């Protein structure tokens, strides 16, 4: 008897993956892949992972910015191909169907998110899922996007994180320190945002553990 197919669960950064990693534990046919942020990083990481061991299912997971003003922080959205068979389990776990826009930058302001909502009709915006979907389409691998709303549509992020990244789309500690020194009042909002990050990641991890468990 052949082993069950591999499920590859992709996150951009470790903060998104941490709660699911803890809840899922060690499972032989489950892989968590950190891709890095943005289109280029996601493409390189996924192509390498698929080349090493072909999965039977790929999930693109992580944070998203809300575009639909009805969506609260912590809402888990999904877009799943029918052949994945995941929709009933996702709905039972409390996730709801949604449409995603994919940018190669962070949408940082309520104004930008409003414009994206008007232009695309999407419910949320993120940075990697379209690349994941495109590669899976090439490779004929069933896939789904499962994302949690971190910042609601009407809310600005505490900083323009695009300005704090390196050319490789990694957060720069030096740039972050410099931004906080220029605007000390931002520190309190950033600390509160960190708690929101942890809570959103936990909500996503719980849904994923229920669906894949």
C-alpha positions in Angstrom: 0.0 0.0 0.0 1.4 3.4 -1.0 1.7 6.1 1.7 -0.8 9.0 1.8 0.2 12.0 -0.3 2.2 14.8 1.2 0.3 18.0 2.3 2.5 21.1 2.0 1.4 24.0 4.2 3.1 27.3 3.2 3.5 30.4 5.3 5.6 33.4 4.5 7.1 33.9 8.0 7.5 31.9 11.2 5.0 34.1 13.2 2.2 33.0 10.9 3.1 29.3 11.3 3.9 29.0 15.0 0.5 28.2 16.4 -0.3 25.7 13.7 3.1 24.1 14.1 2.4 23.6 17.8 -1.1 22.3 17.3 -0.2 20.0 14.5 2.8 18.4 16.1 4.9 15.9 14.1 3.1 14.2 11.2 4.9 12.2 8.6 2.8 13.4 5.6 2.6 17.0 6.7 5.2 19.6 5.8 5.3 23.3 6.9 7.2 25.4 4.4 8.3 29.0 5.2 8.5 30.7 1.8 9.5 34.3 2.8 7.4 37.3 1.8 6.5 38.3 -1.7 6.2 36.8 -5.1 9.9 36.0 -5.8 10.5 34.3 -2.5 7.3 32.3 -2.7 8.1 31.1 -6.2 11.6 30.1 -5.4 10.6 28.3 -2.2 7.7 26.4 -3.6 9.4 25.3 -6.8 12.3 24.0 -4.6 9.9 22.2 -2.3 7.9 20.6 -5.1 11.1 19.5 -6.9 12.3 17.8 -3.7 9.0 15.9 -2.9 5.9 16.3 -4.9 2.9 17.1 -2.6 -0.7 15.9 -3.2 -2.1 19.1 -1.7 -0.7 22.6 -1.2 -2.1 25.3 1.1 -1.1 28.9 1.1 -1.6 30.3 4.6 -0.9 33.3 6.7 -2.1 36.8 7.3 -4.2 39.0 5.0 -5.3 42.6 5.1 -9.1 43.1 5.2 -10.7 44.7 2.2 -14.3 43.8 2.9 -15.4 46.2 5.7 -17.6 43.5 7.2 -14.7 41.3 8.1 -13.3 41.6 11.6 -9.8 40.9 12.8 -9.3 37.1 13.2 -11.8 36.1 10.5 -10.4 33.1 8.6 -11.1 33.2 4.8 -10.5 30.5 2.2 -10.6 29.9 -1.5 -10.3 26.1 -2.2 -10.3 24.2 -5.5 -13.1 21.7 -5.6 -10.8 18.8 -6.0 -9.2 19.5 -2.7 -12.4 18.4 -0.9 -11.6 20.9 1.9 -14.6 23.2 1.7 -16.9 21.2 4.1 -14.2 20.9 6.7 -13.2 24.6 6.4 -16.8 25.7 6.8 -17.2 23.4 9.8 -14.0 24.8 11.4 -15.5 28.4 11.2 -13.8 29.7 8.0 -15.7 31.5 5.3 -15.3 31.7 1.6 -13.5 34.8 0.2 -11.8 36.3 -2.7 -8.2 37.4 -2.5 -6.1 40.1 -4.2 -2.4 39.4 -4.3 0.1 42.3 -4.3 3.9 42.2 -4.1 3.9 44.8 -1.3 2.1 45.3 2.0 -1.2 47.3 1.8 -0.6 49.6 4.8 -3.4 52.1 4.8 -7.2 52.1 5.0 -7.3 54.3 1.9 -5.2 51.8 -0.1 -7.3 48.9 1.0 -10.5 50.8 0.0 -9.1 51.4 -3.5 -8.2 47.7 -3.8 -11.7 46.7 -2.7 -13.1 49.0 -5.4 -10.7 47.9 -8.1 -10.8 44.1 -7.4 -13.9 43.3 -5.4 -11.7 41.1 -3.3 -12.4 40.5 0.4 -8.7 40.5 1.5 -5.2 41.2 0.2 -2.0 39.3 0.7 1.3 38.7 -1.0 2.0 35.1 -2.0 -1.2 33.1 -2.8 -1.4 33.9 -6.5 2.1 32.7 -7.1 1.3 29.5 -5.2 -1.9 29.0 -7.3 -0.1 29.6 -10.5 2.7 27.0 -9.8 0.1 24.5 -8.6 -1.8 25.0 -11.8 1.3 24.3 -13.8 2.1 21.2 -11.8 -1.6 20.1 -11.6 -1.5 20.0 -7.8 -4.8 20.7 -5.9 -4.4 23.8 -3.7 -6.2 26.1 -1.4 -5.7 29.6 0.1 -6.5 29.9 3.8 -5.8 33.3 5.4 -6.7 35.2 8.5 -7.6 38.9 8.6 -4.9 40.7 10.6 -5.8 44.3 9.9 -9.4 45.2 9.1 -10.3 47.3 6.1 -10.7 50.5 7.9 -7.5 50.3 9.9 -4.0 51.6 9.0 -1.0 49.5 10.0 1.2 51.0 12.7 4.1 51.5 10.2 4.7 51.3 6.5 6.4 47.9 6.6 7.4 48.2 2.9 10.0 50.8 4.0 11.4 48.5 6.6 12.2 45.6 4.3 15.5 44.7 2.6 15.6 44.1 -1.1 15.0 40.4 -0.4 11.7 41.2 1.3 12.9 40.6 4.9 12.3 42.9 7.8 15.3 45.0 8.7 16.0 45.4 12.4 18.1 48.5 11.7 15.3 50.1 9.6 12.7 49.3 12.3 14.9 50.8 15.0 15.4 53.9 13.0 11.7 54.3 12.4 10.9 53.9 16.1 13.5 56.4 17.0 12.0 58.9 14.6 8.5 58.3 16.0 8.6 57.0 19.6 4.8 57.3 19.9 4.5 54.4 17.5 6.1 52.0 20.0 2.8 51.5 21.9 0.8 50.8 18.8 3.4 48.4 17.6 3.3 46.5 20.9 -0.4 46.3 20.6 -0.1 45.1 17.0 2.2 42.3 18.1 -0.5 41.0 20.4 -3.0 41.2 17.4 -0.5 39.3 15.3 -0.3 36.5 17.9 -4.1 36.3 18.2 -4.7 36.2 14.5 -2.0 33.5 14.0 -3.7 31.4 16.8 -7.1 31.7 15.1 -5.6 30.5 11.8 -3.7 27.7 13.5 -6.9 26.4 15.2 -8.8 26.3 11.9 -6.0 24.6 10.0 -5.5 22.0 12.8 -9.2 21.1 12.7 -9.2 20.8 8.9 -5.9 18.8 8.6 -6.2 16.9 11.9 
